[in-house]
Amino acid sequence: MRGDLKVIGFAQTLPRQIPASGTRYEVGEPLYSDTTLSSGLDVAGSAAAVNKYILAATDIVIIGTNKFGGIATSKALPYPTGTLVAHEAQSSNPVPWLGRVRGRAETVASVDTETELLLLFGDVVLIDYSATGAVDGGELYTIKEVGGADTSAFQLVDGNPAKQTLDVVIDGRGYRHDVS
């Protein structure tokens, strides 16, 4: 169990449909979808079928482009090895603008003092994806401390310089696709 990210505070546990042959995910990793809110059919060229969620293999969440599926609270099926089967996962989804996602800062040297943290609060950011950054050589998810575009769905609200962690809240539009 990697446990890169945690949901702190107000959240809802929701079922998320995982497509067969998706990328294996662990507890503490973010799920997302990049498909539109159409009829529920597979969409050619998309990373996942409509209404299905996969492990984020990109920086997320960009409002109008990705929809956040929460932080996985269960492992991919089957658990140890083998090709994933279509299944239902459980994810923790913070209440927009209230519940928090906590994770390590992408660049910990940028958040090692209270003064540095105070300059960041209020910025909108993404969750950063690194394909091989974890200790076990797998995916690593951190929170970017550098402000992003206005379409970045997470807002920095707190942090801990001793632990080099950041807390973000999600804009409610991060749970939808095709919003303007």
C-alpha positions in Angstrom: 0.0 0.0 0.0 1.5 3.3 -1.1 -0.9 5.7 0.5 0.4 8.8 -1.3 -2.7 10.8 -0.7 -5.3 10.9 2.1 -8.7 12.5 2.4 -9.1 14.5 5.7 -12.4 15.8 7.1 -15.7 15.8 5.3 -16.0 13.2 2.6 -18.3 10.7 1.0 -17.3 7.2 0.1 -18.6 6.4 -3.4 -18.4 3.4 -5.6 -16.4 3.9 -8.8 -16.6 1.6 -11.8 -13.2 0.3 -13.0 -12.9 -1.0 -16.5 -11.3 -4.4 -17.3 -7.6 -4.2 -18.2 -7.2 -0.8 -16.5 -4.0 0.3 -14.7 -3.6 -1.3 -11.3 -4.2 1.2 -8.4 -3.5 1.1 -4.7 -5.1 2.6 -1.6 -4.2 6.3 -1.5 -4.0 6.8 -5.2 -6.3 9.1 -7.2 -8.9 7.9 -9.6 -10.1 10.1 -12.5 -12.0 10.0 -15.8 -11.3 12.0 -18.9 -14.5 11.2 -20.8 -17.6 13.3 -21.4 -21.0 13.0 -19.7 -22.8 11.4 -22.6 -24.8 8.2 -23.0 -22.6 5.9 -20.9 -21.1 4.2 -24.0 -17.4 3.8 -24.6 -15.9 6.8 -26.3 -13.1 6.1 -28.9 -9.8 7.7 -28.0 -10.6 8.1 -24.3 -8.5 6.6 -21.5 -11.6 5.1 -19.9 -15.2 4.3 -20.9 -17.8 6.8 -19.9 -18.8 6.6 -16.3 -15.6 4.5 -15.6 -12.6 5.6 -13.6 -8.9 4.7 -13.9 -5.7 5.4 -12.1 -4.6 9.0 -12.9 -1.5 8.8 -15.2 -1.4 12.6 -15.7 -1.4 15.7 -13.5 -5.0 16.2 -12.4 -7.7 17.7 -12.0 -8.2 20.2 -14.8 -11.8 21.7 -14.7 -13.6 20.8 -17.9 -11.0 18.2 -18.9 -10.9 15.6 -16.1 -13.4 14.6 -13.5 -12.0 13.6 -10.1 -13.0 10.1 -8.9 -11.6 10.5 -5.4 -8.8 8.8 -3.6 -9.0 5.0 -3.7 -9.8 3.3 -0.4 -9.7 -0.2 -1.9 -7.1 -2.1 -4.1 -7.6 -3.1 -7.7 -9.1 -6.5 -8.4 -7.6 -9.0 -8.5 -5.4 -7.9 -5.6 -1.9 -9.3 -6.2 -1.3 -9.9 -9.9 -3.0 -10.5 -13.2 -5.1 -8.4 -15.5 -7.7 -6.2 -13.9 -11.2 -7.4 -14.2 -14.1 -4.9 -14.4 -15.1 -4.1 -10.9 -16.4 -1.6 -8.4 -13.9 0.3 -6.3 -14.5 2.4 -3.3 -13.1 5.9 -3.2 -13.1 8.8 -0.6 -14.4 12.0 -2.2 -13.9 15.2 -0.2 -16.9 17.5 0.0 -16.2 20.4 -2.4 -14.6 23.5 -0.8 -14.6 21.7 2.6 -13.0 18.3 2.8 -9.3 18.1 2.2 -6.8 16.0 0.2 -3.4 15.8 2.0 -0.2 14.8 0.3 3.5 15.5 0.2 4.6 18.6 -1.7 6.1 18.0 -5.1 9.1 20.1 -4.1 9.5 19.8 -0.4 12.2 22.5 -0.2 9.5 25.0 -1.3 7.3 24.3 1.8 9.8 23.8 4.6 9.0 27.1 6.5 5.7 28.7 7.6 6.6 31.8 5.6 6.9 29.8 2.4 3.5 28.1 3.1 1.7 31.4 3.8 2.7 32.7 0.4 1.1 29.6 -1.3 -2.3 29.5 0.4 -5.1 30.4 -1.9 -3.3 29.3 -5.1 -4.9 26.7 -7.3 -2.9 23.7 -8.1 -2.9 20.1 -9.5 -2.0 16.8 -8.1 1.3 15.8 -9.7 1.8 12.4 -11.3 5.3 10.8 -11.6 5.4 7.4 -13.3 8.3 6.0 -11.3 8.8 8.3 -8.3 7.6 6.0 -5.5 10.0 4.1 -3.3 8.9 0.8 -5.0 9.5 2.3 -8.5 5.7 2.8 -9.1 3.6 5.8 -9.4 4.0 8.7 -7.0 1.4 11.4 -6.4 2.3 14.7 -4.8 0.6 18.1 -4.6 2.1 20.8 -6.7 3.1 23.8 -4.7 3.4 26.1 -7.7 0.2 27.9 -8.6 -1.4 26.6 -11.9 -4.0 27.9 -14.3 -7.4 29.1 -13.1 -8.7 25.7 -14.4 -6.7 23.8 -11.7 -9.3 22.2 -9.5 -7.5 22.1 -6.1 -6.9 25.1 -3.9 -4.1 25.2 -1.3 -5.5 25.8 2.1 -3.0 24.5 4.7 0.3 22.7 5.1 2.8 21.3 7.6 6.4 22.3 7.0 7.8 19.7 9.4 6.1 16.9 7.5 6.4 18.7 4.1 2.7 18.1 3.4 0.0 20.3 1.8 -3.7 20.3 2.1 -6.0 21.2 -0.7 -9.8 21.5 -1.2 -11.5 20.7 -4.5 -13.6 23.0 -6.5 -17.0 21.4 -7.1 -16.5 21.6 -10.8 -13.7 19.1 -10.5 -16.3 16.4 -10.1 -17.8 17.1 -13.5 -16.6 17.2 -17.1 -17.8 19.6 -19.8 -18.5 22.5 -17.5 -18.0 26.1 -18.5 
